[in-house]
Amino acid sequence: MEKAYNTMKKCGALNIAVGVIILVTGIVSGVLVIASGGKLLKNKRHIVW
C-alpha cells in the first residue's frame, strides 16, 4: 500500500511541476507577443503595403 502512495505523490509533484512550467511559458509567450505587436504599431508608418 505504501508503494501506491509513493507513486501518487511522485505523480502529483510531477503534475505540479509541469503545470508551473506551462504557466511560465504561457506568460513569457504572451509578453513577447504583446511587445512585438507594440513595436509593429509604433513603426506602422514605415510598413509599405
C-alpha positions as CSV (number, residue, x, y, z in Angstrom):
1,M,0.0,0.0,0.0
2,E,2.9,2.4,0.8
3,K,4.2,1.9,-2.8
4,A,1.0,3.2,-4.2
5,Y,1.1,6.3,-2.1
6,N,4.7,7.0,-3.1
7,T,3.7,6.6,-6.7
8,M,0.8,9.0,-6.3
9,K,3.0,11.5,-4.5
10,K,5.6,11.5,-7.3
11,C,2.8,11.8,-10.0
12,G,1.3,14.8,-8.1
13,A,4.7,16.5,-7.8
14,L,5.4,15.9,-11.5
15,N,2.0,17.3,-12.5
16,I,2.5,20.5,-10.4
17,A,6.0,21.0,-11.9
18,V,4.7,20.6,-15.4
19,G,1.8,23.0,-14.7
20,V,4.2,25.6,-13.4
21,I,6.4,25.2,-16.5
22,I,3.4,25.6,-18.8
23,L,2.2,28.6,-16.9
24,V,5.5,30.4,-17.0
25,T,5.9,29.6,-20.7
26,G,2.5,31.0,-21.5
27,I,3.1,34.2,-19.6
28,V,6.5,34.7,-21.3
29,S,5.0,34.0,-24.8
30,G,2.2,36.5,-24.1
31,V,4.6,39.2,-23.1
32,L,6.7,38.6,-26.2
33,V,3.7,38.8,-28.5
34,I,2.4,42.0,-26.9
35,A,5.9,43.6,-27.1
36,S,6.2,42.7,-30.8
37,G,2.7,44.0,-31.5
38,G,3.5,47.2,-29.8
39,K,6.7,47.5,-31.9
40,L,4.7,47.0,-35.1
41,L,2.1,49.6,-34.0
42,K,4.9,52.1,-33.2
43,N,6.5,51.6,-36.6
44,K,3.4,51.1,-38.8
45,R,4.1,54.2,-40.9
46,H,7.3,52.5,-42.2
47,I,5.4,49.5,-43.4
48,V,4.7,49.6,-47.2
49,W,1.8,47.5,-48.5
